[in-house]
Amino acid sequence: MYATEDPRGFLANYPEGAVLDEVQRVPQLFSYLQQILDESATNGLFILTGSNNFLLQENISQSLAGRVAYLNLLPLTLNEIRGTEGSVNQHIFKGGYPYLYNDGADPTRWYANYIRTYIERDVRLIKNITNLVTFERFIKLCAGRIGQLLNMNSLAVEVGVDTKTIGAWIGVLENSFVLFRLQPHHKNFNKRVVKMPKLYFYDTGLAAALLGVQNSNQIDLHPFKCALFENMIIVDLLKTRFNKAKTNNLYFWRDNTGNEIDLLIDNGLEMIPIEIKSGQTVTNDYFKGLLYWKKLTKTEGGYIIYGGNTLQKRSNAITVLPYTLSNTPDYEIV
């Protein structure tokens, strides 16, 4: 209440700066922060954090344009949790939220509370959605589309709303860091390419909870195991880039005949193709996409990131990389 009713007086208590959490809830602060920052030559005086990117962005664009630096801080990377024991199924099920790596933390209970709190509080703060039951069903349907092309017409039919509403609701989930759209790469190599994005979640633990997974043992036989594994690898590479204060340069590529690369890292003059496989045994089928890409683009190299434990460097310049080694100091891809 103090910050809302007397923002000038509130900020005066922190002449040497402060960390202000969930700052988007007190938009009154931003114009006063602008004045303080204009009068100070010190960088990094205030650190502003918030779980709601949309409102934070709106207020910053009005008051703090040109005065701020952005850092997207997502849940823990695989490299950050590598010291903890766990199988691939446990990593998928548990996700990356730091609290869940405390002793005795129950992922099933924690995610149930997270979903309920998010829907009842944060969704209403971002957008005035009145039918929360329908919105929760919509989120669960999105979890069932991980790694699939986003067809908003189909999703609208299943949810029972129009496509404009689906677009707005996806925006809510993106701006609150629940899911993101992986865009198709624009270069078509003289082929007709898919132009629809794919859906992925920022955290596989949350996605698994929305899919009704009750424990890590269920992942093995779950029909979405491959999709969840793919999601885990893609978002881990995205987290690594964001942690280095780099922008998102991740894409996928698919033509209209079904040839596909799960992930393309676009480094400007170089594109790194990556295939993602949840299986623990490398088969010839794993190489199909990369070999097609090699023939199409006249380039060499690429990675297969898989659920096994054996590192292989093939003669065709393709590296078969266990997920436990991806993005470690020895094998930094991004």
VEXDREN-419916 format. One record per residue: z, x, y of N, C-alpha, C in turn; residue in one letter. Coordinates in steps of 0.05 Angstrom, whole numbers, padded with zeros to 5 digits, always signed. Each point is the difference from the previous one (the first is absolute). Layout:
ZXYZXYZXYa;...
//
This chain:
+00000+00016-00024+00000-00016+00024+00000+00017+00025m;+00014+00023+00000+00002+00017+00023-00028+00010+00008y;-00016+00009-00020-00027+00010+00007-00018-00022+00010a;+00004-00024-00009-00017-00023+00009+00008-00009+00028t;+00026-00002+00006+00009-00011+00025+00000+00021+00023e;+00005+00025-00007+00001+00021+00020-00014+00025-00010d;-00027-00001-00003-00014+00023-00011+00003+00026+00016p;+00002-00002+00027+00003+00024+00017+00027+00012-00006r;+00021-00016-00001+00027+00010-00005+00002+00011-00028g;-00013-00012-00019+00000+00009-00028-00011+00028-00002f;-00024+00004+00012-00013+00026-00002+00014+00022+00016l;+00015-00009+00021+00015+00020+00016+00022+00013-00016a;+00008-00012-00023+00020+00013-00017-00011+00024-00016n;-00027+00004+00001-00012+00021-00015-00017+00018+00017y;+00013+00015+00019-00015+00017+00018-00014+00023-00015p;+00009+00007-00023-00013+00022-00016-00018-00011-00022e;-00006-00026+00002-00017-00012-00020+00014-00012-00023g;-00015-00014-00018+00012-00013-00023-00022-00008-00019a;+00009-00008-00025-00017-00012-00020+00005-00030+00001v;-00021-00015+00007+00003-00029+00002-00015-00013-00023l;+00015-00012-00019-00011-00012-00023-00007-00029+00004d;-00022-00010-00013-00009-00027+00002-00003-00008+00030e;-00012+00018+00015-00001-00004+00029-00018-00023+00009v;-00018-00008-00018-00018-00022+00007+00015-00026+00004q;+00025-00001-00010+00016-00025+00004+00011-00003+00028r;-00002+00021+00016+00010-00001+00028-00022+00009+00018v;-00021-00016+00004-00023+00008+00016+00008+00006+00029p;+00023-00010+00009+00009+00005+00027+00004+00029+00006q;+00004+00016-00021+00006+00029+00005-00024+00016+00009l;-00024-00009-00007-00024+00017+00003-00006+00006+00029f;+00002-00019+00017-00007+00006+00028+00020+00020+00012s;+00026-00002-00008+00020+00019+00010-00004+00027-00013y;-00008+00001-00025-00007+00026-00012-00022+00013+00014l;-00020-00015+00009-00022+00011+00015+00009+00015+00024q;+00019-00012+00015+00010+00012+00024+00015+00026-00006q;+00016-00001-00021+00016+00024-00007-00018+00023-00008i;-00021-00006-00016-00018+00021-00010-00017+00011+00023l;-00007-00017+00019-00016+00009+00023+00016+00020+00018d;+00026-00004+00000+00017+00017+00017+00011+00024-00015e;-00006+00003-00026+00010+00022-00016-00023+00018-00009s;+00006+00026-00001-00020+00019-00010+00005+00007-00029a;+00020-00012-00012+00008+00007-00028-00016-00017-00019t;-00012+00014-00020-00015-00014-00021+00020-00008-00023n;-00006-00022-00013+00016-00009-00022+00028-00010+00008g;+00002-00010+00024+00026-00009+00009+00010-00024-00016l;-00018-00018-00007+00007-00023-00016-00018-00001-00025f;+00012-00007-00022-00015-00005-00025+00003-00030-00005i;-00023-00013+00000-00001-00029-00004-00010-00007-00028l;+00016-00014-00015-00008-00007-00027-00001-00030-00003t;-00017-00010-00018-00002-00029-00005-00015-00006-00025g;+00007-00020-00014-00014-00008-00024-00023-00019+00006s;-00002-00009+00025-00021-00019+00008-00019+00014+00019n;-00022+00010-00012-00018+00016+00016-00015-00017+00021n;-00004-00026-00005-00016-00016+00018+00015-00003+00027f;+00025-00008+00000+00015-00004+00024+00005+00026+00014l;+00006+00021-00015+00004+00026+00012-00025+00009+00014l;-00022-00003-00012-00026+00008+00012-00005-00016+00025q;+00005-00026-00001-00006-00017+00023+00017+00009+00024e;+00025+00006-00004+00017+00008+00022-00006+00028+00010n;-00006+00018-00018-00007+00027+00008-00026+00000+00016i;-00019-00016-00008-00026-00001+00014+00003-00010+00029s;+00020-00016+00004+00005-00011+00026+00016+00019+00018q;+00019+00015-00011+00019+00015+00016-00001+00030-00004s;-00007+00009-00024+00003+00028-00007-00026+00014-00007l;-00022-00012+00008-00026+00012-00006-00002+00029+00012a;-00008+00019-00017-00002+00027+00009+00026+00016+00001g;+00021-00013-00007+00027+00013+00001+00012+00003-00027r;-00014-00007-00021+00012+00000-00027-00018+00014-00020v;+00012+00010-00021-00014+00010-00024+00008-00016-00023a;-00019-00006-00018+00006-00018-00023+00003+00016-00026y;+00018-00009-00017+00003+00010-00027+00006-00023-00018l;-00018-00005-00019+00004-00021-00020+00017+00011-00022n;+00024-00010-00004+00018+00011-00020+00002-00021-00023l;-00013+00005-00022-00001-00018-00023+00022+00008-00020l;+00003-00016-00021+00020+00007-00021-00005+00028-00011p;+00018+00009-00017-00001+00027-00011-00025+00006-00015l;-00010+00024+00003-00023+00009-00016+00009+00008-00028t;-00019+00003-00019+00007+00010-00026+00012+00028+00001l;-00009+00016+00018+00010+00027+00003+00029-00001+00009n;+00007-00019+00016+00028-00002+00010+00019-00010-00021e;-00010-00015-00019+00018-00011-00021-00004+00014-00027i;-00016+00022+00000-00006+00014-00024+00024+00012-00014r;+00021+00006+00015+00024+00011-00012+00016-00020-00016g;-00005-00025+00003+00014-00021-00015-00014-00004-00027t;+00016-00007-00020-00012-00005-00026-00015-00026+00001e;-00021-00002-00016-00015-00025-00001-00027+00004-00012g;-00009-00021-00014-00027+00000-00011-00019-00013+00021s;-00026+00000-00006-00019-00013+00018+00007-00029+00004v;+00008-00014-00022+00008-00028+00003+00024-00004+00018n;+00019+00018-00002+00024-00002+00017-00007+00005+00029q;-00019+00019+00005-00008+00005+00028-00015-00024+00012h;-00016-00013-00017-00014-00024+00010+00020-00022+00005i;+00018-00005-00019+00019-00022+00002+00020+00004+00023f;+00009+00024+00004+00021+00005+00019-00012+00002+00029k;-00024+00010+00002-00012+00003+00027+00012+00023+00015g;-00002+00000+00026+00008+00023+00016+00021-00005+00021g;+00012-00024+00001+00021-00004+00021+00024+00017-00007y;+00010+00016+00020+00021+00019-00006+00026-00012-00012p;+00007-00024+00008+00025-00011-00010+00001-00002-00030y;-00023-00004-00012-00002-00004-00029+00005+00025-00016l;+00003+00023+00014+00006+00025-00014+00030+00007+00004y;+00015-00019+00009+00030+00003-00001+00009-00008-00027n;+00022+00011-00009+00012-00007-00026+00007-00029-00001d;-00009-00013-00022+00008-00028-00004-00018-00021+00014g;-00020+00009+00015-00017-00019+00014-00017-00015-00020a;-00001-00027+00003-00015-00017-00018-00026-00009+00013d;-00023+00011-00008-00026-00006+00013-00006-00030-00001p;+00005-00014-00022-00006-00028-00002+00015-00017+00021t;+00025+00005+00002+00017-00014+00020-00008+00007+00028r;-00005+00026+00005-00006+00010+00027-00026-00012+00010w;-00020+00000-00017-00026-00010+00008+00000-00031+00004y;+00016-00014-00016+00003-00029+00003+00012-00006+00028a;+00020+00016+00008+00012-00004+00026-00019+00008+00022n;-00015+00022-00005-00020+00009+00020-00020-00022+00006y;-00011-00011-00022-00021-00021+00003+00011-00024+00015i;+00024-00008-00007+00012-00024+00013+00005+00006+00029r;+00012+00023+00006+00006+00007+00028-00026+00004+00017t;-00020+00012-00012-00025+00005+00014-00013-00027+00008y;-00001-00018-00019-00013-00026+00005+00016-00017+00019i;+00027+00000-00003+00016-00018+00016+00004+00011+00028e;-00001+00026+00004+00006+00012+00026-00025+00012+00013r;-00011+00021-00013-00022+00015+00013-00025-00016+00005d;-00007-00016-00020-00025-00016+00002+00002-00019+00024v;+00022-00013+00004+00003-00018+00022+00001+00015+00027r;+00009+00025+00000+00000+00015+00024-00028+00008+00008l;-00017+00007-00020-00027+00008+00006-00018-00023+00007i;+00002-00021-00016-00018-00023+00004+00015-00026-00008k;-00004-00020+00015+00014-00026-00006-00013-00014-00024n;+00008+00009-00023-00010-00012-00025+00022-00020-00010i;-00008-00025-00002+00020-00020-00006+00002-00005-00030t;-00021+00002-00015+00001-00004-00029+00005+00026-00014n;+00025+00008-00002+00007+00026-00012-00005+00000-00030l;+00002-00023-00013-00004-00001-00029-00030+00007-00006v;-00018-00011+00016-00028+00006-00003-00006+00029+00006t;+00014+00011+00020-00004+00028+00008+00010+00018-00023f;+00022-00007-00012+00010+00017-00022-00020+00000-00024e;-00011-00024-00005-00021-00001-00022-00024+00017+00008r;-00007+00000+00025-00022+00016+00009+00005+00030-00004f;+00024+00010+00005+00007+00028-00004-00002+00007-00030i;+00009-00018-00017-00001+00005-00029-00029+00000-00010k;-00017-00016+00012-00028+00000-00008-00013+00026+00010l;+00008+00010+00022-00010+00026+00010+00007+00022-00020c;+00025-00001-00010+00009+00020-00020-00018-00001-00025a;-00009-00024-00007-00018-00003-00023-00028+00009+00005g;-00006+00009+00025-00027+00010+00007+00000+00029+00007r;+00021+00015-00008+00001+00029+00006-00025+00013-00012i;-00013+00017+00016-00023+00015-00009-00026-00017-00002g;+00002-00025+00008-00024-00017-00001-00012-00004+00028q;-00025-00007+00000-00013-00006+00026+00012-00024+00012l;+00005+00001+00026+00012-00022+00014-00020-00022+00006l;+00003-00022-00015-00016-00024+00004+00017-00022+00013n;-00001-00002+00026+00018-00019+00014-00006-00029-00006m;-00025-00006-00006-00007-00028-00008+00014-00008-00026n;-00001+00018-00020+00013-00005-00025+00030-00003+00003s;+00012+00018+00016+00028+00000+00005+00009-00026+00015l;-00017-00009+00019+00006-00024+00015+00001-00024-00019a;-00018-00001-00019-00001-00023-00019+00025+00000-00016v;+00009+00023-00010+00024+00001-00017+00025-00006+00015e;+00002+00009+00025+00024-00005+00016+00000-00028+00011v;-00023-00011+00006-00002-00027+00011+00000-00001+00030g;-00010+00022+00013-00003+00001+00029-00029+00009+00006v;-00007+00001+00026-00027+00008+00007-00001+00031+00002d;-00024+00010+00001-00004+00029+00000+00010+00013+00026t;+00000-00015+00022+00011+00011+00025+00030+00005-00003k;+00014-00018-00014+00028+00004-00005+00005+00024-00018t;-00017+00003-00020+00003+00023-00018-00003+00026+00015i;-00020+00001+00018-00004+00024+00016+00024+00006+00017g;+00012-00021+00012+00024+00004+00017+00023+00009-00016a;+00004-00011-00024+00023+00007-00017-00003+00028-00011w;-00024+00009-00007-00005+00028-00008+00008+00019+00023i;-00007-00008+00024+00007+00015+00023+00030+00003+00002g;+00015-00021-00006+00030+00001+00001+00010+00020-00021v;-00011+00000-00024+00008+00018-00021-00007+00029+00007l;-00023+00004+00013-00008+00027+00008+00018+00011+00022e;+00006-00017+00019+00015+00009+00024+00030+00003-00006n;+00009-00010-00023+00028+00004-00008+00001+00019-00024s;-00022+00015-00005-00001+00022-00020+00006-00010-00028f;-00010-00023-00007+00002-00010-00027-00025+00008-00016v;-00023-00005+00011-00025+00008-00013-00020+00011+00020l;-00021+00012-00011-00021+00011+00017-00027-00004-00014f;-00021+00001+00016-00027-00003-00010-00013+00028-00001r;-00009+00007-00024-00015+00025-00004-00030-00007+00005l;-00011+00013+00020-00027-00007+00008-00021+00014-00017q;-00023-00013-00004-00022+00014-00014-00013+00021+00018p;-00009+00022-00012-00013+00021+00016-00027-00010+00010h;-00006+00007+00025-00023-00011+00014-00026+00013-00009h;+00001+00024-00011-00025+00014-00007-00010-00011-00027k;-00025-00009+00000-00010-00015-00024-00017+00017-00019n;-00009+00024+00009-00017+00017-00018-00024-00016-00011f;-00012-00015+00018-00024-00016-00006+00005-00021-00022n;+00024-00008-00003+00007-00021-00019+00013-00023+00016k;-00002-00024-00012+00015-00022+00012+00029+00002-00009r;+00018+00001+00020+00028+00004-00007+00017-00024+00007v;+00022-00002-00013+00019-00022+00005+00013+00005+00028v;+00003-00021+00015+00011+00003+00027+00027-00014+00004k;+00010-00012-00022+00026-00013+00001+00022+00021-00006m;+00023-00002+00014+00022+00019-00005+00015-00008-00026p;+00017+00018-00009+00018-00006-00022+00029-00002+00010k;+00016-00015-00015+00028-00004+00008+00018+00019-00016l;+00019+00012+00014+00021+00016-00013+00027-00004+00015y;+00022+00004-00014+00026-00002+00012+00011+00028+00008f;+00016+00000+00021+00012+00025+00008+00022+00009-00020y;+00010-00018-00017+00020+00008-00019-00005-00015-00027d;-00002+00015-00022-00005-00012-00025+00024-00015-00011t;+00024+00008+00008+00024-00014-00009+00000-00028+00010g;-00007-00004+00025-00002-00027+00012-00022-00016-00014l;-00023+00013-00004-00022-00014-00014+00008-00009-00028a;+00014+00018-00015+00009-00007-00027+00019-00023+00001a;+00018+00000+00020+00019-00023+00002-00014-00026+00006a;-00020+00001+00016-00016-00024+00006-00016-00010-00024l;-00006+00019-00018-00014-00008-00025+00019-00009-00022l;+00026+00001+00007+00020-00010-00020+00009+00020-00020g;-00005+00026+00004+00009+00020-00018+00030+00004+00002v;+00014-00001-00022+00029+00000+00000+00012+00028-00007q;-00016+00017-00013+00010+00027-00006-00024+00018-00005n;+00005+00026+00000-00022+00019-00002-00014-00001-00027s;+00014-00009-00021-00012-00002-00027-00023-00020-00001n;+00001-00020+00018-00021-00020+00001-00026+00010+00011q;+00001+00023+00015-00024+00010+00012-00021+00008-00021i;+00009+00012-00022-00019+00010-00020-00019-00022-00010d;+00010-00023-00005-00016-00022-00011-00010-00019+00021l;+00006+00006+00025-00008-00019+00022-00030+00002+00006h;-00013-00023+00004-00029+00002+00005-00007+00014+00026p;+00019+00004+00018-00005+00013+00025+00009+00029+00001f;+00006+00011-00024+00009+00028+00000-00020+00019+00013k;-00025-00002-00007-00021+00018+00011-00002-00004+00030c;+00001-00025+00009-00002-00005+00029+00025+00011+00015a;+00024-00003-00012+00024+00010+00012+00000+00031+00001l;-00010+00013-00021-00002+00029+00000-00019+00009+00021f;-00023-00012+00001-00020+00006+00021+00012-00003+00028e;+00015-00022+00004+00013-00005+00026+00019+00023+00006n;+00017+00008-00020+00020+00021+00005-00013+00026+00009m;-00022+00007-00012-00014+00026+00007-00012-00002+00027i;-00014-00022+00006-00014-00002+00026+00020-00001+00023i;+00022-00015-00003+00019-00002+00022+00015+00026+00002v;+00003+00015-00022+00014+00026+00002-00017+00020+00017d;-00026-00001-00004-00017+00018+00016+00000-00009+00030l;+00002-00026+00004+00001-00010+00028+00027+00008+00013l;+00022-00002-00015+00026+00008+00010-00001+00030+00008k;-00012+00016-00017-00001+00029+00005-00015+00006+00026t;-00022-00014+00005-00014+00004+00025+00017-00009+00024r;+00012-00023-00002+00016-00010+00022+00024+00019+00006f;+00011+00011-00022+00023+00018+00004-00008+00026+00014n;-00026+00006-00001-00011+00023+00015-00010-00007+00027k;+00005-00026+00008-00010-00010+00026-00030-00001+00001a;-00013-00004-00023-00029-00002-00001-00008-00029-00003k;-00024-00006+00008-00010-00028-00002-00010-00006-00028t;-00004-00025-00005-00010-00009-00026-00030+00007-00003n;-00006+00015-00021-00028+00007-00005-00008-00007-00029n;+00014-00020-00011-00004-00008-00028-00018-00024-00002l;-00019+00001-00018-00019-00022-00005-00005-00003-00030y;-00014-00021-00007-00011-00001-00027-00030-00004+00003f;-00015+00003-00022-00029-00003+00001-00009-00016-00025w;-00016-00020+00004-00011-00016-00022-00027-00011+00008r;-00020+00003-00018-00026-00012+00007-00002-00028-00014d;-00022-00013+00005-00002-00028-00009-00006-00002-00030n;-00003+00023-00014-00005-00001-00029+00026+00008-00015t;+00022+00005+00014+00025+00005-00013+00008+00029-00002g;-00017+00019+00009+00008+00028+00001+00022+00003+00021n;+00021+00015-00006+00023+00000+00018+00015+00027-00001e;+00011+00007+00023+00020+00021+00002+00026-00012+00011i;+00021+00003-00015+00025-00013+00008+00010+00008+00028d;-00004+00026+00007+00010+00009+00025-00017+00022+00011l;-00008-00001+00025-00014+00021+00014+00016+00010+00023l;+00005+00026+00001+00013+00012+00023-00022+00012+00018i;-00003-00011+00024-00021+00008+00018+00011+00021+00020d;-00007+00025-00005+00009+00022+00018-00022+00008+00020n;-00017-00018+00006-00021+00006+00019-00025+00012-00013g;+00001+00026-00005-00023+00013-00012+00002-00001-00031l;+00023-00008-00010+00004+00000-00029+00013-00026-00008e;-00009-00011-00023+00012-00023-00011+00011+00007-00028m;+00025-00006-00005+00013+00006-00025+00002-00026-00017i;-00015-00002-00022+00002-00024-00017+00023+00002-00020p;+00014-00022-00004+00023+00000-00018-00002-00025-00018i;+00003+00004-00025+00003-00022-00019+00029-00002-00009e;+00010-00024-00003+00028-00004-00007+00003-00015-00026i;+00013+00011-00019+00002-00012-00027+00029+00000-00009k;+00010-00022-00009+00028-00002-00008+00006+00011-00028s;-00021+00003-00016+00004+00009-00028+00010+00029-00001g;+00012+00006-00023+00011+00027-00004-00019+00018-00016q;-00022-00010-00010-00019+00015-00015-00027+00001+00014t;-00010+00024+00006-00025+00002+00015-00023-00006-00019v;-00018-00018+00008-00024-00007-00015-00025+00005+00016t;-00023+00001-00013-00025+00004+00014-00005-00021+00021n;+00010-00024-00005-00005-00022+00019+00013+00006+00027d;+00021+00016+00001+00013+00007+00025-00019+00014+00020y;-00021+00014-00011-00017+00016+00016-00025-00015+00010f;-00003-00025-00009-00025-00014+00005-00006-00003+00030k;+00020-00009+00015-00004-00004+00029-00006+00025+00015g;+00015+00022-00007-00004+00025+00014-00027+00013-00006l;-00008-00003-00025-00026+00011-00007-00023-00015+00014l;+00003-00026+00003-00020-00016+00014+00000+00009+00030y;+00024+00004+00011+00002+00008+00028-00013+00028+00004w;+00004+00018-00019-00012+00027+00001-00030-00002+00001k;-00011-00017-00017-00029-00003-00001-00011-00013+00025k;+00015-00020+00010-00009-00014+00024+00000+00017+00025l;+00022+00015+00004+00005+00014+00025-00008+00030-00001t;-00007+00010-00024-00007+00028-00004+00023+00018+00008k;+00025-00008-00006+00024+00015+00006+00015+00006-00025t;+00019+00019+00002+00016+00008-00023+00029-00008+00005e;+00016+00000-00022+00029-00003+00003+00010-00028+00000g;+00026-00003+00003+00013-00025+00000+00025+00001-00018g;+00015-00021+00000+00025-00001-00015+00001-00026-00017y;+00013+00003-00022+00010-00022-00016+00030+00001+00000i;+00013-00019+00012+00030-00001-00001+00007-00020-00021i;+00016+00008-00020+00006-00017-00022+00029+00000-00008y;+00008-00017-00019+00028-00003-00007+00010+00019-00021g;-00016+00020-00008+00008+00020-00020+00013+00024+00013g;+00003+00021-00016+00016+00023+00008-00016+00027+00000n;-00025-00001-00009-00015+00025-00003-00019+00004+00023t;+00002+00023+00013-00019+00008+00020-00025+00012-00013l;-00023-00009+00009-00025+00010-00011-00019+00006+00023q;-00012+00024+00000-00021+00007+00019-00026+00003-00015k;-00017-00020+00003-00025-00001-00016-00022+00018+00012r;-00019+00007-00016-00022+00017+00009-00018-00014+00021s;+00001-00026+00001-00016-00015+00020+00015-00002+00027n;+00020+00017+00004+00015+00001+00025+00018-00024+00005a;+00003-00017-00021+00018-00023+00002+00028+00009-00010i;+00020-00007+00015+00028+00007-00007+00013-00026-00011t;+00011+00001-00024+00015-00022-00011+00029+00006+00006v;+00012-00017+00017+00026+00006+00011+00021-00021-00008l;+00022+00008-00013+00021-00018-00006+00012-00011+00026p;+00008-00026+00000+00010-00012+00024+00025+00015+00010y;+00014+00013-00018+00024+00015+00007-00006+00025+00017t;-00025+00009-00001-00008+00024+00015-00015-00007+00025l;-00009-00025+00003-00016-00007+00023+00016+00002+00026s;-00012+00014+00019+00012+00004+00026+00025+00017+00000n;+00003+00016-00020+00020+00021+00000-00011+00024+00016t;+00016+00019+00008-00011+00022+00017-00023+00015-00013p;-00001+00001-00027-00022+00014-00014-00025-00017-00001d;+00003-00027+00002-00024-00017-00002+00001-00022+00022y;-00002+00010+00024-00001-00019+00023-00029-00009+00004e;-00004-00026-00004-00027-00011+00002-00006-00008+00028i;+00019-00012+00014-00005-00009+00027+00012+00019+00021v;
//
